[in-house]
Amino acid sequence: MLRDPASLRTILRDWAASISIFDINRTFILSEPLHPVGTPFPGGYSVTEEHGTYYCPVKDKQKDNPSALCDICIAEQTP
């Protein structure tokens, strides 16, 4: 068990950096949305794919969220 706050901060920082690497790989190398197809969202909505285009039901709702990565995601807002 980790009891040292500095160790925990280091682990969290490294974990956050690895998430960014996976996000970049998923978007720019694999040309896939950040959330995989089928990822559920509140209200029964999910990420979908139609004819090679990915759709996200919450992309527009996150445009003002500075923590969201929607700006780099290739998915479009669900029509």
Secondary structure as UniProt FT lines:
FT   HELIX           5..24
FT   HELIX           25..29
FT   TURN            37..38
FT   STRAND          40..41
FT   TURN            42..44
FT   STRAND          45..46
FT   STRAND          48..50
FT   TURN            51..52
FT   STRAND          53..56
FT   TURN            57..59
FT   HELIX           60..62
FT   TURN            63..64
FT   TURN            66..67
FT   HELIX           70..72
FT   STRAND          76..77
//
